[in-house]
Amino acid sequence: MFSSSSVRLAAAVALAASACYSTAALAQEGSGSGEIRRIDAAAGKVTIKHGPISALDLPAITLVYMIEVDLLADLQPGDKVKFTARRVNGQYVVVSISK
């Protein structure tokens, strides 16, 4: 039979392993298309008006996304774009974007 300390150890290992997987599950990714409304390169933000993105549970909306400054090259308000965004810990981040 198993001792109570080995059962506790096994439970702790299982809990730690599941915590690793649930952290990865917090990141969601989805693609959409829309129009750039505003760019704040100094803050690393872009505002995009887009249709629904079901993978991110987003309705059609105008939303401010975080973005790497180098992805903003050659983009300006009014541009029609296609993009991929991630939601990590409740924050939306554009990971790729093109005209």
C-alpha positions as CSV (number, residue, x, y, z in Angstrom):
1,M,0.0,0.0,0.0
2,F,1.1,3.6,-0.5
3,S,2.2,5.7,2.4
4,S,0.5,9.1,2.8
5,S,3.7,11.0,2.1
6,S,4.1,9.3,-1.3
7,V,0.4,10.0,-2.1
8,R,1.0,13.7,-1.2
9,L,4.2,13.8,-3.3
10,A,2.3,12.3,-6.3
11,A,-0.5,14.8,-5.9
12,A,1.9,17.7,-5.7
13,V,3.8,16.6,-8.8
14,A,0.5,16.2,-10.7
15,L,-0.7,19.6,-9.6
16,A,2.6,21.2,-10.6
17,A,2.5,19.5,-14.0
18,S,-1.1,20.6,-14.6
19,A,-0.2,24.2,-13.6
20,C,2.4,24.3,-16.4
21,Y,-0.2,23.2,-19.0
22,S,-2.9,25.6,-17.8
23,T,-0.5,28.5,-18.1
24,A,0.1,27.7,-21.7
25,A,-3.7,27.3,-22.2
26,L,-4.1,31.0,-21.1
27,A,-2.7,32.2,-24.4
28,Q,-5.2,32.2,-27.2
29,E,-4.6,33.2,-30.8
30,G,-6.8,34.2,-33.7
31,S,-6.7,36.1,-37.0
32,G,-8.9,38.9,-38.3
33,S,-9.0,41.7,-40.8
34,G,-9.9,45.3,-40.3
35,E,-8.8,48.9,-40.5
36,I,-6.1,50.7,-38.6
37,R,-7.6,53.7,-36.7
38,R,-4.6,54.9,-34.7
39,I,-0.9,54.2,-34.2
40,D,1.0,55.0,-31.0
41,A,4.5,53.8,-31.8
42,A,6.0,55.3,-28.7
43,A,3.7,53.2,-26.5
44,G,3.8,50.1,-28.8
45,K,0.0,50.2,-29.5
46,V,-2.2,50.1,-32.5
47,T,-6.0,50.6,-32.6
48,I,-7.8,48.3,-35.1
49,K,-11.5,48.3,-36.1
50,H,-12.2,44.7,-37.1
51,G,-14.9,42.1,-37.5
52,P,-15.5,39.3,-35.1
53,I,-12.6,37.0,-34.1
54,S,-14.2,33.9,-32.7
55,A,-10.9,32.3,-31.6
56,L,-10.5,35.2,-29.2
57,D,-14.2,35.5,-28.3
58,L,-14.2,39.0,-29.7
59,P,-17.2,40.6,-31.4
60,A,-16.8,43.2,-34.2
61,I,-15.1,46.0,-32.2
62,T,-12.5,48.7,-32.3
63,L,-9.7,47.6,-29.9
64,V,-6.3,48.8,-28.8
65,Y,-3.6,46.1,-29.2
66,M,0.0,46.0,-28.0
67,I,2.4,45.5,-30.9
68,E,6.2,45.4,-31.5
69,V,7.3,48.7,-33.0
70,D,9.0,47.0,-36.0
71,L,5.7,45.6,-37.1
72,L,4.3,49.1,-37.5
73,A,6.7,49.9,-40.4
74,D,4.8,51.2,-43.5
75,L,1.5,51.2,-41.7
76,Q,-0.7,54.2,-41.2
77,P,-4.2,55.0,-40.1
78,G,-6.8,54.0,-42.7
79,D,-4.8,51.0,-44.0
80,K,-6.8,47.8,-44.4
81,V,-4.9,45.0,-42.7
82,K,-5.0,41.3,-41.9
83,F,-3.5,40.4,-38.6
84,T,-3.0,37.6,-36.0
85,A,-3.3,38.5,-32.3
86,R,-2.8,36.6,-29.1
87,R,-4.5,37.1,-25.7
88,V,-2.1,36.4,-23.0
89,N,-3.2,36.9,-19.4
90,G,-6.0,39.2,-20.6
91,Q,-3.9,41.4,-22.8
92,Y,-4.2,41.5,-26.6
93,V,-1.0,41.5,-28.7
94,V,-0.7,41.7,-32.5
95,V,2.0,39.1,-33.5
96,S,1.8,39.6,-37.3
97,I,0.2,42.1,-39.5
98,S,0.1,42.9,-43.3
99,K,-1.7,45.2,-45.7
